[in-house]
Amino acid sequence: MKIPKAFHPILGVLIGFILFLTGIGVLSVAFVGMIKAVEYAKPYVIEFASVINALFQNFIEWLPL
């Protein structure tokens, strides 16, 4: 079935709008996924930071200054 030329601009705008909404949806899912990953990893990062801080403090104490 051939689409009349009068509908080509309308179809172009419609396809562009659908792609725009799809892009917003993909970015939203990616953003929410990153937020959930950060919330999940936060306790482990805090624990790792405290271990690194303790090692750093011990290293400073061991230095003969």
Secondary structure in CASP SS format (residue, H / E / C, confidence):
PFRMAT SS
TARGET T0000
AUTHOR 0000-0000-0000
METHOD secondary structure of the structure
MODEL  1
M C 1.00
K C 1.00
I C 1.00
P C 1.00
K H 1.00
A H 1.00
F H 1.00
H H 1.00
P H 1.00
I H 1.00
L H 1.00
G H 1.00
V H 1.00
L H 1.00
I H 1.00
G H 1.00
F H 1.00
I H 1.00
L H 1.00
F H 1.00
L H 1.00
T H 1.00
G H 1.00
I H 1.00
G H 1.00
V H 1.00
L H 1.00
S H 1.00
V H 1.00
A H 1.00
F H 1.00
V H 1.00
G H 1.00
M H 1.00
I H 1.00
K H 1.00
A H 1.00
V H 1.00
E H 1.00
Y H 1.00
A H 1.00
K H 1.00
P H 1.00
Y H 1.00
V H 1.00
I H 1.00
E H 1.00
F H 1.00
A H 1.00
S H 1.00
V H 1.00
I H 1.00
N H 1.00
A H 1.00
L H 1.00
F H 1.00
Q H 1.00
N H 1.00
F H 1.00
I H 1.00
E H 1.00
W H 1.00
L C 1.00
P C 1.00
L C 1.00
END
